[in-house]
Amino acid sequence: MADTKLSQTFYDAIAKNRWRTAFLFTLFPAMLLAILYLGSFILMAFSGSGYGDATTQTGNLFFTLSPWIIGGSILWMIVMVFSGKNMILSLSGAHPIKKSDAPELYRIVENLAIRTGIKTPRVFVMEDDSLNAFATGYSPDKAAVTVTRGILKKLIPAELEAVLAHEFGHIINRDTRTMLVAITMTGIIQLIADMILRSLWFSGRSRGGRSHGDDKSGAIVFLAIIAVWIIGFIGAILVQLGISRKRELLADAESAYLTRNPQGLITALEKITADPRVEQLDGKRSIAALCIADPLEAGNQSLLDSLQSLFGTHPSTKNRIKELRRMMVAT
């Protein structure tokens, strides 16, 4: 009876989070099309034909550029989805280890693979004494799990199993694929926004600061530029972070269900939160979104990282522990 209640509780959490993630992903094409249209309008306004014709010419430019940019974006996304795992592992500085290097770690990974019915993921280690972990890969059969050296040194077996079960939760729920797509799409949107803003900067300098049209038209273009910046550098980040935050709660639920030991993850999270920073991930916000705890949280961050951390890639540890304890009571 307890197992039935436990399963029901955790799968209730899964059901609540799936529709939220689906809703967030509908924002990606909307954001891409919006930034392309605004970019077309701005480019036409600065083309020298005057503001008056910009609105009528925007549609033609938008429909001309959109198929090429969307097609290129889809192609790049496909490449990233299938090769992104290796790129992420390389950028993180993780290296593969053998079973003889960490037998306890391998035993837990193999047992969880049997329990979930998937192929045993490849195991990697980041040589950092902090405590963190992440999973990546396009599919469960192509997955990899990575832990820091600090995780291996400072967690007891029950806590290590809970952390790895959390990462297996990401794998079996296809979160690793979801985040590869999210990271790629965020990068595409930010790249397009950056190209538009840079072209305006150089266009403005080449014109020597001369303006065109009346004040009202200039204000409209200025607002369009602000909208491009918001979509490119805030909107895309919020979508990615929103997906990550919801998925962490879901993976916590999966960990508790797989191990039948929510307390193991609670104590692991308390230890991890005390020292989550991984120095070799500084400036690598996309990889940070994959980790069980924000590895940039306590470090020297760039201005962009500091702005992004205001929104947080992860729910607070307090809320995560509160949710785990609620599930324990429900069982």
C-alpha positions as CSV (number, residue, x, y, z in Angstrom):
1,M,0.0,0.0,0.0
2,A,2.8,2.4,0.9
3,D,4.5,1.8,-2.5
4,T,1.2,2.5,-4.3
5,K,0.8,5.8,-2.4
6,L,4.4,6.7,-3.0
7,S,4.1,6.0,-6.8
8,Q,0.9,8.0,-7.0
9,T,2.4,11.0,-5.1
10,F,5.5,11.2,-7.3
11,Y,3.6,10.7,-10.6
12,D,1.2,13.4,-9.5
13,A,4.3,15.7,-9.4
14,I,5.3,14.5,-12.9
15,A,1.9,15.2,-14.4
16,K,1.9,18.7,-12.9
17,N,5.2,19.6,-14.4
18,R,4.8,18.2,-17.9
19,W,2.2,20.6,-19.1
20,R,4.2,23.5,-17.7
21,T,7.2,22.5,-19.7
22,A,5.1,22.0,-22.8
23,F,3.7,25.5,-22.4
24,L,7.2,27.0,-22.0
25,F,8.4,25.3,-25.2
26,T,5.6,26.9,-27.3
27,L,7.2,30.2,-26.5
28,F,10.4,29.3,-28.5
29,P,8.9,29.5,-32.0
30,A,6.9,32.5,-31.0
31,M,10.0,34.3,-29.7
32,L,12.0,33.4,-32.8
33,L,9.3,34.7,-35.2
34,A,8.8,37.8,-33.1
35,I,12.5,38.7,-33.1
36,L,12.8,38.1,-36.8
37,Y,9.8,40.4,-37.5
38,L,11.1,43.1,-35.2
39,G,14.6,42.7,-36.7
40,S,13.2,43.0,-40.2
41,F,11.3,46.2,-39.3
42,I,14.4,47.8,-37.7
43,L,16.6,46.9,-40.6
44,M,14.2,48.4,-43.1
45,A,13.9,51.5,-41.0
46,F,17.6,52.0,-41.1
47,S,18.0,51.0,-44.7
48,G,17.8,54.5,-46.0
49,S,14.3,54.3,-47.5
50,G,12.8,56.2,-44.6
51,Y,10.5,55.3,-41.8
52,G,7.4,55.8,-43.8
53,D,8.1,52.8,-46.1
54,A,9.5,50.6,-43.3
55,T,6.3,49.0,-42.2
56,T,5.1,48.0,-45.7
57,Q,8.6,46.6,-46.6
58,T,9.0,44.7,-43.4
59,G,6.6,41.9,-44.4
60,N,8.5,41.2,-47.6
61,L,11.9,41.0,-45.9
62,F,10.4,38.9,-43.0
63,F,9.0,36.3,-45.4
64,T,12.3,36.3,-47.4
65,L,14.6,35.8,-44.4
66,S,12.4,33.6,-42.2
67,P,12.6,30.3,-44.1
68,W,16.4,30.5,-44.3
69,I,16.9,31.5,-40.7
70,I,14.3,29.0,-39.3
71,G,15.7,26.2,-41.6
72,G,19.3,27.0,-40.4
73,S,18.2,27.0,-36.8
74,I,16.5,23.6,-37.1
75,L,19.6,22.2,-38.8
76,W,21.8,23.5,-36.1
77,M,19.5,22.3,-33.4
78,I,19.6,18.7,-34.9
79,V,23.4,18.8,-35.0
80,M,23.5,20.0,-31.3
81,V,21.0,17.5,-30.1
82,F,23.0,14.6,-31.5
83,S,26.5,16.0,-30.7
84,G,25.8,18.3,-27.8
85,K,26.6,15.6,-25.1
86,N,30.2,15.4,-26.2
87,M,30.5,19.2,-26.4
88,I,29.1,19.6,-22.9
89,L,31.3,17.0,-21.4
90,S,34.3,18.6,-23.1
91,L,33.5,22.1,-22.0
92,S,32.9,20.9,-18.4
93,G,36.4,19.4,-18.2
94,A,34.9,16.0,-17.2
95,H,36.8,12.8,-18.0
96,P,35.6,9.2,-18.2
97,I,36.5,6.7,-15.5
98,K,36.6,2.9,-15.3
99,K,34.9,0.7,-12.9
100,S,38.1,0.0,-11.1
101,D,38.6,3.7,-10.5
102,A,35.3,4.1,-8.4
103,P,33.7,0.7,-7.8
104,E,31.1,2.0,-5.4
105,L,30.0,4.7,-7.9
106,Y,29.8,2.2,-10.7
107,R,27.8,-0.3,-8.5
108,I,25.2,2.4,-7.8
109,V,25.0,3.4,-11.5
110,E,24.6,-0.2,-12.6
111,N,21.9,-0.9,-10.0
112,L,19.9,2.2,-11.0
113,A,20.2,1.2,-14.7
114,I,18.8,-2.2,-13.9
115,R,16.0,-0.7,-11.8
116,T,15.0,1.8,-14.5
117,G,15.5,-0.6,-17.4
118,I,18.0,1.5,-19.4
119,K,21.5,1.0,-20.7
120,T,24.1,1.8,-18.1
121,P,25.2,5.4,-18.8
122,R,28.9,6.3,-19.2
123,V,30.4,7.7,-16.0
124,F,32.5,10.9,-15.9
125,V,34.2,12.8,-13.1
126,M,35.1,16.5,-12.8
127,E,38.2,17.0,-10.7
128,D,36.8,19.5,-8.3
129,D,36.4,19.2,-4.5
130,S,33.0,21.0,-4.6
131,L,29.7,18.9,-4.6
132,N,27.7,18.8,-7.9
133,A,26.5,16.4,-10.6
134,F,24.7,16.5,-13.9
135,A,23.4,14.1,-16.7
136,T,23.4,14.7,-20.4
137,G,22.6,12.8,-23.6
138,Y,20.0,12.7,-26.4
139,S,18.4,9.5,-25.2
140,P,18.6,7.0,-22.3
141,D,20.8,4.7,-24.4
142,K,23.2,7.6,-25.2
143,A,23.3,9.1,-21.7
144,A,26.2,10.0,-19.4
145,V,26.3,11.0,-15.8
146,T,29.0,13.3,-14.3
147,V,29.9,13.9,-10.7
148,T,32.5,16.0,-9.0
149,R,35.4,14.5,-7.0
150,G,33.9,16.2,-4.0
151,I,30.6,14.2,-4.3
152,L,32.6,11.0,-4.1
153,K,34.6,12.1,-1.1
154,K,31.9,13.7,1.0
155,L,28.6,11.8,0.5
156,I,27.7,8.5,2.1
157,P,26.5,5.7,-0.2
158,A,22.8,6.4,0.5
159,E,23.2,10.1,-0.4
160,L,25.3,9.3,-3.5
161,E,22.6,6.9,-4.6
162,A,20.0,9.6,-4.1
163,V,22.0,12.1,-6.2
164,L,22.5,9.6,-9.0
165,A,18.8,8.6,-8.9
166,H,18.0,12.3,-9.4
167,E,20.2,12.3,-12.5
168,F,18.6,9.1,-13.7
169,G,15.3,10.9,-13.3
170,H,16.5,13.5,-15.8
171,I,17.5,10.7,-18.2
172,I,14.4,8.5,-18.1
173,N,12.1,11.5,-18.3
174,R,14.1,12.7,-21.4
175,D,15.0,15.9,-19.5
176,T,18.5,15.6,-21.0
177,R,17.1,15.9,-24.5
178,T,14.8,18.7,-23.5
179,M,17.7,20.7,-22.0
180,L,19.9,20.1,-25.1
181,V,17.1,21.6,-27.2
182,A,16.5,24.5,-24.7
183,I,20.2,25.3,-24.6
184,T,20.4,25.3,-28.4
185,M,17.3,27.4,-29.0
186,T,18.3,29.9,-26.4
187,G,21.7,30.2,-28.1
188,I,20.0,30.7,-31.5
189,I,17.7,33.4,-30.3
190,Q,20.5,35.3,-28.5
191,L,22.7,35.0,-31.5
192,I,20.1,36.5,-33.8
193,A,19.4,39.3,-31.3
194,D,23.1,40.0,-31.0
195,M,23.5,40.1,-34.8
196,I,20.6,42.6,-35.1
197,L,21.9,44.9,-32.4
198,R,25.4,44.8,-33.7
199,S,24.2,45.6,-37.2
200,L,22.4,48.6,-35.8
201,W,25.4,49.8,-33.9
202,F,27.6,49.7,-37.0
203,S,24.8,51.2,-39.1
204,G,24.5,54.1,-36.7
205,R,28.2,54.7,-36.7
206,S,28.4,54.7,-40.5
207,R,25.7,57.3,-40.6
208,G,27.6,59.5,-38.1
209,G,24.6,59.6,-35.7
210,R,22.2,61.2,-38.3
211,S,18.6,60.4,-37.7
212,H,15.8,59.8,-40.2
213,G,12.2,60.7,-40.0
214,D,10.2,62.4,-37.3
215,D,10.4,61.9,-33.5
216,K,7.3,59.6,-33.4
217,S,8.8,57.2,-36.0
218,G,12.2,57.3,-34.2
219,A,10.5,56.4,-30.9
220,I,8.8,53.4,-32.6
221,V,12.1,52.1,-33.8
222,F,13.7,52.7,-30.5
223,L,10.9,50.6,-28.8
224,A,11.4,47.9,-31.4
225,I,15.1,47.8,-30.6
226,I,14.3,47.5,-26.8
227,A,11.9,44.6,-27.6
228,V,14.6,42.8,-29.5
229,W,17.0,43.1,-26.5
230,I,14.3,41.9,-24.1
231,I,13.4,38.9,-26.2
232,G,17.0,38.0,-27.0
233,F,18.7,38.5,-23.7
234,I,16.0,38.1,-21.1
235,G,13.1,36.2,-22.7
236,A,15.2,33.3,-23.9
237,I,17.0,33.0,-20.6
238,L,13.7,33.0,-18.7
239,V,12.4,30.1,-20.8
240,Q,15.5,28.0,-20.3
241,L,15.6,28.7,-16.6
242,G,11.9,28.0,-16.2
243,I,12.3,24.6,-17.8
244,S,15.3,23.8,-15.7
245,R,13.6,24.8,-12.4
246,K,10.5,22.7,-13.1
247,R,12.6,19.7,-14.1
248,E,14.7,19.8,-10.9
249,L,11.6,19.3,-8.8
250,L,10.5,16.4,-11.1
251,A,13.9,14.7,-10.9
252,D,13.8,15.1,-7.0
253,A,10.5,13.2,-7.1
254,E,11.9,10.5,-9.3
255,S,14.9,10.1,-7.0
256,A,12.7,9.6,-4.0
257,Y,10.6,7.1,-5.9
258,L,13.6,5.1,-7.2
259,T,15.4,4.9,-3.9
260,R,12.4,4.8,-1.6
261,N,14.5,7.1,0.5
262,P,13.6,10.8,0.2
263,Q,15.7,11.5,3.3
264,G,18.9,10.5,1.4
265,L,18.3,13.2,-1.1
266,I,17.4,15.7,1.6
267,T,20.7,15.3,3.4
268,A,22.6,15.2,0.1
269,L,21.0,18.5,-1.0
270,E,21.9,20.1,2.4
271,K,25.6,19.1,1.9
272,I,25.6,20.1,-1.8
273,T,24.2,23.5,-1.1
274,A,27.0,24.3,1.3
275,D,29.6,23.9,-1.5
276,P,28.0,23.7,-5.0
277,R,30.5,25.9,-6.9
278,V,32.5,24.3,-9.7
279,E,35.2,26.8,-10.8
280,Q,35.7,25.2,-14.2
281,L,32.1,25.9,-15.0
282,D,32.5,29.7,-14.5
283,G,30.9,31.6,-17.4
284,K,29.2,28.4,-18.7
285,R,25.7,29.2,-17.8
286,S,24.1,26.6,-20.1
287,I,26.0,23.7,-18.5
288,A,25.2,25.1,-15.1
289,A,21.5,24.7,-15.8
290,L,22.1,20.9,-16.1
291,C,23.6,20.6,-12.6
292,I,21.8,19.3,-9.5
293,A,22.6,22.7,-7.8
294,D,23.7,26.0,-9.4
295,P,27.5,25.7,-9.7
296,L,28.0,29.4,-10.2
297,E,26.0,30.5,-7.2
298,A,28.9,31.4,-4.9
299,G,31.6,32.2,-7.4
300,N,32.9,35.3,-9.2
301,Q,30.3,35.7,-11.9
302,S,30.2,37.8,-15.0
303,L,27.7,40.6,-15.2
304,L,25.5,38.4,-17.4
305,D,25.7,35.5,-15.0
306,S,24.8,37.8,-12.1
307,L,21.7,39.0,-14.0
308,Q,20.7,35.4,-14.8
309,S,21.2,34.2,-11.3
310,L,18.5,36.7,-10.1
311,F,16.0,34.3,-11.7
312,G,17.8,31.1,-10.7
313,T,18.3,28.0,-12.7
314,H,17.1,25.9,-9.7
315,P,14.4,26.2,-7.1
316,S,15.7,26.9,-3.6
317,T,17.0,24.0,-1.6
318,K,14.5,25.0,1.1
319,N,11.6,24.5,-1.3
320,R,13.0,21.3,-2.7
321,I,13.4,19.8,0.8
322,K,9.9,21.0,1.8
323,E,8.5,19.2,-1.3
324,L,10.4,16.0,-0.5
325,R,9.1,16.0,3.1
326,R,5.6,16.6,1.9
327,M,5.9,13.5,-0.3
328,M,7.2,11.5,2.7
329,V,4.2,12.5,4.8
330,A,1.8,11.6,1.9
331,T,3.2,8.1,1.8
